[in-house]
Amino acid sequence: MKSIDDIEVAGRRVLVRSDLNVPLDKSGSGQITDDGRIRASLPVIKKLADRGARVIVMAHLGRPKGEDFAERATGGPSLRVVAGRLAELLGKPVAFATDLVGQSATSTVAGLADGDVALLENVRFEPAETAKDEAERGRLAAELAKLGDVYVGDGFGVVHRKQASVYDLPRLLPHAAGDLVTAEVAVLRRLTQDPAHPYVVVLGGSKVSDKLGVIGNLLGLADRVLIGGGMAYTFLAALGHEVGTSLLEPDHIESCKEILASAAERGVEIVLPTDIVVAPQFAADAAPTVVAADAIPAGQMGLDIGPESRELFAAKLADARTVFWNGPMGVFEFPAFAAGTRAVAEALTKVDGLTVVGGGDSAAAVRSFGLDESSFGHISTGGGASLEYLEGKTLPGLTALEA
C-alpha cells in the first residue's frame, strides 16, 4: 500500500475516509460521550491540511434506517456534532456539508482553499453506501469521485466493509493508506506473524458468536485464551454449568465444546472465570452478589467477573510478552460491575511486551477509567475489522488500497 507520504497533495482535493463513529449520549442530548475515534483520526487530517491539501472527510455515524437520503437524515444521527468537535480539536473551522453528493457537498468543496477541512454528512444517509448491488454502490462512488482528486483510506474500523466509500471509491482515484491504517496493519501483523511468547488473548463482550473465528484462528498461535464478559456464559454452559438469566447463545454451545477440546489437544490454556458478580436484573443500581462460576442461581444474571477471577486473570497476564484484548469483562458502564474490566486493563499496563487493546468498548473502558493510554502498546480503532483480520479474512478496504 502507498502511504500518504508517497503522494502529492498540495492544492489537491483529498477525500479522506475516516472512522468517526463515536458513541452519543442516549438520554437525548446527542452529545459525544467518547471522542477517541475523532482524536485518532486527527493526525492524518491535520497532516494533509498542513501539506496544503483541501481535505474532504467522509465518515458514518450509527446505522440510520430508511429508503432514501431524506428519510434516513430525518431519523438518523447527523455528523454535525462531530464537525463541531473536530473543529475544536483542530483549532480551526471545519466546513460542514448537509449532504454527501448533492448541492451542499458540491458548494462546500468548491469553497475550500488550500489547508481547509470539510466534513460531508453521514455517508450512510445514502442507501447506496451499504448496498449489496455493485452497480448501485458504483454509481455513488462515481459521484463522490467528482468531489476529489485523491483518495486516502484512514478508517481502519470500516476496512472490513465492502461499501462505496471504502471499497468502490478508491478504485476510481489515485489512492493511499492513511497513517492510522498503516499503523493498525503493522500491529496486527505482529499479532499473527511470529509473536513473542507467552502470547495471551483476552476476549470479552456480549456475543461468543462474534469471537469464535478469532479463537479458532489464534489457537495455533496463543498460549492462553482468557474469556470473560457475556460470552463466558456460553462456555460455562458448555461445561454443564447453570448460568441463570445470563447472556447465552444456545446455538453455539457445541462450538464452545469443540473449542475447549481443540485447545486441550493443542496445549492451549483456556481460562474461564471461577467466580461471577451477579444481580437480579440488568440495572446500574441492581444489588451485586458474588457466586461461584458453577453455581449461578436461577433468576440471577452475570454482569462481571468476580474478585477471585480478577486475580486469576491478572496472574495469567503477568508473564505475557504479547497480549491482544478485545471486549470488556462485564458491564463496565455500571460502576458496580466495572471492576473486572478495570482489573484486566490495569494488568495490561504492567505487561513487559506488546499490548494491543482491540478497539470499541475495550478502548472506551480504558479511557473511562482514566488510565494513561501510553501505558498500552497500541489502542486499536478497529473493532470488528481487527477481529476479521485476526480470523485471517480478506478485508475489502485493504484490498482496494493495495491495488
C-alpha positions, 0 to 999 in steps of 0.5 A: 500500500502507498502511504500518504507520504508517497503522494502529492497533495498540495492544492489537491482535493483529498477525500479522506475516509475516516472512522468517526463513529463515536458513541452519543449520549442516549438520554437525548442530548446527542452529545459525544460521550467518547471522542477517541475515534475523532482524536485518532483520526486527527493526525492524518487530517491535520497532516494533509491540511498542513501539506496544503491539501483541501481535505474532504472527510467522509465518515458514518455515524450509527446505522440510520434506517430508511429508503432514501437520503431524506428519510434516513437524515430525518431519523438518523444521527447527523455528523454535525456534532462531530464537525463541531468537535473536530473543529475544536480539536483542530483549532480551526473551522471545519466546513460542514456539508448537509449532504454527501453528493448533492448541492451542499457537498458540491458548494462546500468543496468548491469553497475550500482553499488550500489547508481547509477541512470539510466534513460531508454528512453521514455517508450512510444517509445514502442507501447506496453506501451499504448496498449489496448491488455493485452497480448501485454502490458504483454509481455513488462512488462515481459521484463522490469521485467528482468531489476529489482528486485523491483518495486516502483510506484512514478508517481502519474500523470500516476496512472490513466493509465492502461499501462505496466509500471504502471499497468502490471509491478508491478504485476510481482515484489515485489512492493511499493508506492513511497513517492510522491504517498503516499503523493498525496493519503493522500491529496486527501483523505482529499479532499473527506473524511470529509473536513473542511468547507467552502470547495471551488473548483476552476476549470479552463482550456480549456475543461468543458468536462474534469471537469464535473465528478469532479463537479458532484462528489464534489457537495455533498461535496463543498460549492462553485464551482468557474469556470473560464478559457475556460470552463466558456464559456460553462456555460455562454452559458448555461445561454443564454449568447453570448460568441463570438469566445470563447472556447465552447463545444456545446455538453455539454451545457445541462450538464452545465444546469443540473449542475447549477440546481443540485447545486441550489437544493443542496445549492451549490454556483456556481460562474461564472465570471461577467466580461471577458478580451477579444481580437480579436484573440488568440495572446500574443500581441492581444489588451485586452478589458474588457466586461461584462460576458453577453455581449461578442461581436461577433468576440471577444474571452475570454482569462481571467477573468476580474478585477471585477471577480478577486475580486469576486473570491478572496472574495469567497476564503477568508473564505475557510478552504479547497480549491482544484484548478485545471486549470488556469483562462485564458491564463496565458502564455500571460502576458496580460491575466495572471492576473486572474490566478495570482489573484486566486493563490495569494488568495490561499496563504492567505487561513487559511486551506488546499490548494491543487493546482491540478497539470499541468498548475495550478502548472506551473502558480504558479511557473511562477509567482514566488510565494513561493510554501510553501505558498500552502498546497500541489502542486499536480503532478497529473493532470488528475489522481487527477481529476479521483480520485476526480470523485471517479474512480478506478485508475489502478496504485493504484490498482496494488500497493495495491495488 
